[in-house]
Amino acid sequence: MLHRFNHILREEYRHISPVFVPSIALFLFFLGWGVIGPFFTINAKQILVTPFLVGVFTSLWGVIRFVTDFFVGSFVDISDAKKLVTISFFGYVLVGFGYYFIDTPLLLLAWRVVHSLFGSVLWVGLWGYLHKTIPSQYRDEDLTFQSIARTIPSIFAPFLGAIIFTLSNPKNVFLVMALFSTFAGIIFLFRAKPARSVRAVTVNTIIQRNVSMIRSFRTRFAFVGLMLLGVFLISGAYGTFIPIFLFDAGFSSIIIALVAVVQSIPIFFALPVSRYADKIGRKPVLWWGIILLITALLALSASSSLAGILGSVLLLGFAFAIITPTANALVGDMAVDGEQGVIAGMGEMFKDLGALSGPFLGGLIISQFNFSALLMILAVVAGLLLVITFRFHEQKIPLNLSLGLAKK
């Protein structure tokens, strides 16, 4: 029995070993961001005052990255992605200090631009790194494992953030984030393996590669792009305003932290679903995830009690835990050797388009109506994603098409 258990552990580690060190670094990084958690947009609301400006502030992340990810993705393919990710981890140390000292609207909006630039390098570089190092047969499983690793801190870190937010200077949460970003950078610098790729590149080459990629994967790109755009529009709008809604409704910082924790719990049950998606296909998993997402949004829109809110948020957590790793795996399915950065960059561009649209539209809707109206509109968006998923014809075998550009 013990021998069998040890064999299972060794086999599981063999599957996840490509993402083990990145997962440790992300655990530390999100330990810092977990402390900030829901208090990030509350801090922005206290400086910017109106929901509309909070929406603009949050949307800047997507606006800047929608432009930069296009080029960062190609740069990932001609450089060591490990170095880019390491630099961005240390860049987030500066981001944390900036948010700590800034208390005027104009400077806050300007610093959001700086934050977004470091975010572009981190997330495009990280996805490019993972797509280069993860074997395709374990892609969904490994991406889910790193999602679990970066979600674990959200189980307890928001409570630490709530204590800091309540009992000391609320901005101290940003110093904690800077500290753990430093730890993440050190781990990644000394323990992650290089992911080099050498190739001469020009702006014209970058454009040519992206256009060729889109032409080669037209149907799949359209589906994946719409899926990522819709999911991140929903999560961006919801994630921006749920803490503000709870804060304005009079809930304590501990309750706000509890809501964030409850939403994070379901990711720990997502690994078996990801294994199923790797073996059977991504499409059935997306169906059930989106149906759950619609149900959760409608339930939350009708909830006023704490029990109803927590139950709805738990369902929402299950939906995102199912959909997000599977959508990211669809992006990875299109990656071929030497083109992982391009694919990662273009996948992030679709996410950015959703991230810039969601908070902006959320701010407009809440300014005119209320948070419940926003949730119902987001449920309609999720319904459109369900229709798109039903019409998508999934290929059983991941594409392995070289665009002829990897060696140029």
VENFEN-V449118 format. One record per helix or strand of 3 or more residues. SS is the DSSP state (h for helix, s for strand). FROM is the first residue (numbers start at 0). LEN is the number of residues. Records with the same first field share a line. If there is no record, write none. Layout:
BEGIN
SS: FROM-LEN ; FROM-LEN
END
This chain:
BEGIN
h: 1-35 ; 38-10 ; 50-27 ; 80-21 ; 104-29 ; 135-20 ; 156-11 ; 171-20 ; 202-14 ; 217-31 ; 252-17 ; 270-10 ; 282-19 ; 305-28 ; 339-29 ; 370-21
END
